Amino acid sequence: MAVAVHPGPALAERTTLRLGGPALAEVALSRVDEAPDLAGVLAGLGGAPVVLGRGSNVLAADGPLPLVLVRPAAEPAPRVVRWLPAEVVVRAEAGAGLPRLLGFARAGGFSGLEGLAGIPGSVGGAVAMNAGSYGCETGSVLSRVLVHSERFGMDWRTRDQVEAGYRHFAPYPGHDPGLWLVLAAEFLLRRDEPRAVGRRMRETFAKKAATQPLTAHTAGCVFKNPAGQSAGRLLDGCGFKGKRVGGMGFSPLHANFMENLGDGTAAQALELIAQATAAVRERHGLDLELEVKLWP
């Protein structure tokens, strides 16, 4: 099956923040072994290639965008590839939804991902940004990851070969691999009772639902937490909880979550970000670093 190319995909339809104009094209992989064909396909399309999973950490600009979206494959379903006495190794393709992986872990009684409950992204995106919450990070349970890059081709990288930090992941530390994307990942998880795993996931989700706008159109946290501090608390102290510009606003539940209230624009979102950054710098002398990705 050839790599599928779709013209003019709208970022507003492919991101959880529901913002962004049309890109030049979308290149969708149906299988991981199609990745070596990407270079030829992208060369014929022009534009800047960007990897897009579920779009849960992207703020895309208004109007036409000089981008080509690259979507990793989502099939087959998560599966156990190795049974160990007290652990299992679970493999999932990058395009699979993170909730699907968590559902598989819950049903099988595989522990280690519970802190990711409530995160709506893809498996590949979770690895590529080392997603995490409540003390759980994707990189902490990563066994190995299948990466395709312009420089090194397709390559399985073990946990000790990659670099994973706070919202940071580098498949080739110290080297520039060019355009790279996660194709699949394997996670080393502890064997436990399904009921116990499910209970911890529900508890995590309930905690988040009480303090975060999980059902709103957001892109997760806008800013990274400065060392030893909470970006949400800093923004709250500066009066940004519930603050709006047009159809965009910081959530009344959590000041570090920005919501599209239905008719928001990227320009309004950027204005809010600029105001928040300036306020925290003036009051606390800190420069907040974005966690959300700005395109282009």
C-alpha positions as CSV (number, residue, x, y, z in Angstrom):
1,M,0.0,0.0,0.0
2,A,1.4,3.4,-1.0
3,V,1.8,6.3,1.4
4,A,-1.4,8.3,1.4
5,V,-1.3,12.0,0.5
6,H,-4.2,14.3,1.3
7,P,-4.2,17.9,0.1
8,G,-5.1,20.9,2.2
9,P,-5.8,19.5,5.6
10,A,-7.2,22.0,8.1
11,L,-5.2,22.2,11.4
12,A,-8.4,23.3,13.1
13,E,-9.8,19.9,12.4
14,R,-6.7,18.0,13.5
15,T,-5.8,19.7,16.8
16,T,-7.5,19.6,20.2
17,L,-7.3,23.4,20.4
18,R,-9.4,23.6,17.2
19,L,-7.1,26.3,15.7
20,G,-5.1,26.6,12.5
21,G,-5.5,27.1,8.8
22,P,-4.9,24.6,6.0
23,A,-1.6,23.0,5.5
24,L,-0.2,22.1,2.1
25,A,-0.8,18.4,2.5
26,E,-0.9,15.5,4.9
27,V,1.2,12.4,4.5
28,A,-0.3,9.4,6.3
29,L,1.5,6.2,7.0
30,S,-0.7,3.0,7.2
31,R,2.3,0.8,8.3
32,V,5.6,1.5,9.9
33,D,7.5,-0.1,7.0
34,E,6.3,2.7,4.8
35,A,8.6,5.2,6.6
36,P,11.6,4.8,4.2
37,D,9.3,6.1,1.4
38,L,8.7,9.4,3.2
39,A,11.8,11.3,1.9
40,G,10.7,10.8,-1.8
41,V,7.1,11.8,-1.1
42,L,8.0,14.9,1.0
43,A,10.5,16.0,-1.7
44,G,7.7,16.2,-4.2
45,L,5.4,18.2,-2.0
46,G,7.6,21.1,-0.8
47,G,6.8,22.9,2.4
48,A,8.2,22.2,5.9
49,P,7.4,18.7,7.2
50,V,6.0,18.4,10.7
51,V,5.0,15.3,12.6
52,L,1.4,15.3,13.9
53,G,-0.2,12.8,16.1
54,R,-3.5,13.7,17.8
55,G,-2.6,17.4,17.8
56,S,-3.0,17.7,21.6
57,N,0.0,20.0,22.1
58,V,-0.2,22.3,19.1
59,L,-1.2,25.9,18.6
60,A,-1.3,26.4,14.8
61,A,-1.4,29.8,13.2
62,D,-4.4,31.3,11.4
63,G,-4.5,31.3,7.6
64,P,-2.7,29.0,5.1
65,L,0.4,27.3,6.5
66,P,3.5,26.2,4.5
67,L,3.5,22.8,6.3
68,V,3.2,19.2,5.3
69,L,1.8,17.1,8.1
70,V,3.3,13.6,8.6
71,R,1.0,11.2,10.4
72,P,2.5,7.9,11.9
73,A,0.6,4.6,11.6
74,A,-1.9,3.6,14.3
75,E,-2.3,-0.1,13.7
76,P,-2.1,-2.9,14.9
77,A,-3.6,-2.6,18.4
78,P,-1.3,-2.5,21.5
79,R,0.0,-6.0,22.3
80,V,2.3,-7.9,24.6
81,V,5.5,-8.8,22.9
82,R,7.3,-10.3,26.0
83,W,6.2,-11.9,29.2
84,L,8.5,-11.7,32.2
85,P,8.0,-13.1,35.7
86,A,6.8,-9.8,37.2
87,E,6.6,-7.6,34.2
88,V,5.5,-7.4,30.5
89,V,6.7,-5.6,27.5
90,V,3.9,-3.9,25.6
91,R,4.3,-2.5,22.1
92,A,2.1,0.2,20.5
93,E,2.4,2.0,17.2
94,A,3.0,5.7,17.4
95,G,-0.3,6.8,15.8
96,A,-2.4,4.9,18.4
97,G,-4.3,7.0,20.9
98,L,-2.7,7.1,24.4
99,P,-6.2,6.3,25.9
100,R,-6.2,3.1,23.8
101,L,-2.9,2.1,25.3
102,L,-4.1,2.8,28.8
103,G,-7.2,0.8,28.2
104,F,-5.1,-2.1,27.1
105,A,-2.9,-1.8,30.2
106,R,-6.0,-1.6,32.5
107,A,-7.6,-4.7,31.0
108,G,-4.4,-6.7,31.2
109,G,-3.4,-5.5,34.7
110,F,-0.2,-3.8,33.5
111,S,1.0,-1.0,35.8
112,G,3.2,2.0,35.1
113,L,1.1,4.3,33.0
114,E,-1.6,5.3,35.5
115,G,-0.4,8.8,35.8
116,L,-1.1,9.4,32.1
117,A,-4.8,9.0,32.5
118,G,-6.7,11.9,31.0
119,I,-4.0,12.8,28.5
120,P,-5.6,12.7,25.0
121,G,-2.6,12.5,22.7
122,S,-1.0,9.7,20.7
123,V,1.6,7.2,21.8
124,G,4.2,8.8,19.5
125,G,3.5,12.2,20.8
126,A,3.7,11.0,24.4
127,V,7.1,9.6,23.8
128,A,8.4,12.5,21.7
129,M,7.6,15.0,24.5
130,N,8.1,12.6,27.4
131,A,4.5,13.3,28.5
132,G,3.7,12.8,32.1
133,S,1.8,13.9,35.2
134,Y,1.6,13.0,38.9
135,G,5.1,11.7,39.0
136,C,4.7,9.4,36.0
137,E,6.6,10.1,32.8
138,T,6.5,8.1,29.5
139,G,10.3,7.8,29.5
140,S,10.4,6.2,32.9
141,V,8.7,3.0,31.5
142,L,10.1,3.2,28.0
143,S,12.0,0.0,27.1
144,R,12.8,0.9,23.5
145,V,11.5,3.1,20.7
146,L,11.4,2.6,16.9
147,V,12.5,5.9,15.3
148,H,12.8,7.0,11.6
149,S,15.0,9.9,10.8
150,E,16.5,11.6,7.8
151,R,20.1,10.9,8.8
152,F,19.9,7.5,10.4
153,G,16.9,5.8,8.8
154,M,14.8,3.4,10.8
155,D,16.3,2.3,14.1
156,W,15.2,0.7,17.4
157,R,16.7,2.8,20.2
158,T,16.9,1.4,23.7
159,R,16.1,3.5,26.8
160,D,19.8,3.9,27.6
161,Q,20.5,5.2,24.1
162,V,18.0,8.1,24.2
163,E,17.7,11.2,26.4
164,A,14.4,11.8,28.2
165,G,13.9,14.7,30.6
166,Y,11.1,17.1,31.6
167,R,9.0,17.4,28.4
168,H,12.1,16.6,26.4
169,F,13.1,13.6,24.3
170,A,16.1,13.2,22.1
171,P,16.5,9.9,20.1
172,Y,20.2,10.7,19.3
173,P,21.6,12.8,22.1
174,G,24.4,15.1,20.8
175,H,23.5,14.5,17.1
176,D,21.1,16.1,14.7
177,P,19.0,13.4,13.1
178,G,17.1,15.9,10.9
179,L,13.3,15.3,10.6
180,W,12.5,12.3,12.9
181,L,9.4,10.6,14.0
182,V,8.5,7.9,16.5
183,L,7.0,4.8,14.7
184,A,6.4,2.5,17.6
185,A,7.4,2.1,21.3
186,E,7.7,-0.7,23.8
187,F,7.0,-0.2,27.5
188,L,8.2,-2.2,30.4
189,L,5.2,-2.5,32.8
190,R,4.6,-4.3,36.1
191,R,2.1,-7.1,36.3
192,D,-0.7,-6.3,38.7
193,E,-4.4,-7.0,39.2
194,P,-6.6,-5.3,36.5
195,R,-8.9,-3.9,39.2
196,A,-6.0,-2.3,41.0
197,V,-4.7,-0.7,37.8
198,G,-8.1,0.5,36.9
199,R,-8.7,2.0,40.3
200,R,-5.5,4.0,40.1
201,M,-6.4,5.3,36.6
202,R,-9.8,6.3,37.8
203,E,-8.3,8.1,40.8
204,T,-5.8,10.0,38.6
205,F,-8.6,10.9,36.2
206,A,-10.8,12.2,39.0
207,K,-8.1,14.4,40.4
208,K,-7.4,15.9,37.0
209,A,-11.1,16.4,36.3
210,A,-11.5,18.4,39.5
211,T,-8.8,20.9,38.6
212,Q,-8.3,20.7,34.8
213,P,-10.7,21.4,31.9
214,L,-10.5,17.9,30.5
215,T,-13.6,18.2,28.3
216,A,-12.8,21.6,26.8
217,H,-10.9,22.4,23.6
218,T,-7.4,22.9,25.0
219,A,-3.8,21.9,24.2
220,G,-2.9,20.8,27.7
221,C,-0.5,23.0,29.7
222,V,0.6,26.1,27.8
223,F,3.8,26.6,29.8
224,K,6.3,24.3,31.4
225,N,6.7,24.5,35.1
226,P,9.8,26.5,36.1
227,A,12.2,24.6,38.4
228,G,10.6,24.1,41.8
229,Q,7.5,26.1,40.9
230,S,4.1,25.7,39.3
231,A,3.3,27.7,36.1
232,G,-0.4,27.5,36.9
233,R,0.1,29.0,40.4
234,L,2.3,31.8,39.0
235,L,-0.4,32.6,36.4
236,D,-3.2,32.4,38.9
237,G,-1.3,34.9,41.1
238,C,-1.1,37.2,38.2
239,G,-4.8,37.1,37.6
240,F,-4.9,34.9,34.5
241,K,-7.4,32.2,35.7
242,G,-10.4,32.9,33.5
243,K,-8.8,35.8,31.6
244,R,-10.1,36.1,28.0
245,V,-9.1,37.7,24.8
246,G,-11.9,37.3,22.3
247,G,-12.8,33.6,21.9
248,M,-9.7,32.4,23.8
249,G,-9.3,32.2,27.5
250,F,-7.3,30.7,30.3
251,S,-9.5,28.1,32.1
252,P,-11.3,29.1,35.3
253,L,-10.2,25.7,36.7
254,H,-6.5,26.0,35.9
255,A,-4.6,29.1,34.8
256,N,-2.1,27.1,32.7
257,F,-4.8,25.6,30.4
258,M,-6.0,27.8,27.5
259,E,-9.4,27.1,26.1
260,N,-11.0,27.7,22.7
261,L,-14.4,28.9,23.7
262,G,-15.9,28.3,20.3
263,D,-14.8,31.1,18.1
264,G,-11.2,31.7,19.1
265,T,-8.3,32.5,16.8
266,A,-4.6,31.8,17.0
267,A,-3.9,35.5,17.1
268,Q,-6.0,35.8,20.2
269,A,-4.2,32.8,21.8
270,L,-0.8,34.4,21.0
271,E,-2.0,37.7,22.6
272,L,-3.0,35.9,25.8
273,I,0.4,34.1,25.8
274,A,2.2,37.4,25.4
275,Q,0.3,39.0,28.2
276,A,0.8,36.1,30.6
277,T,4.5,35.9,29.8
278,A,5.0,39.6,30.4
279,A,3.0,39.5,33.7
280,V,5.0,36.7,35.2
281,R,8.3,38.3,34.1
282,E,7.3,41.6,35.7
283,R,6.0,40.1,38.9
284,H,8.4,37.2,39.5
285,G,11.3,37.9,37.2
286,L,10.8,34.5,35.5
287,D,10.6,33.8,31.8
288,L,8.0,31.1,31.2
289,E,8.9,28.5,28.6
290,L,6.2,27.3,26.3
291,E,5.2,23.6,26.5
292,V,2.6,24.0,23.6
293,K,4.2,23.9,20.2
294,L,3.7,26.9,17.9
295,W,3.2,26.2,14.2
296,P,4.7,27.5,12.0
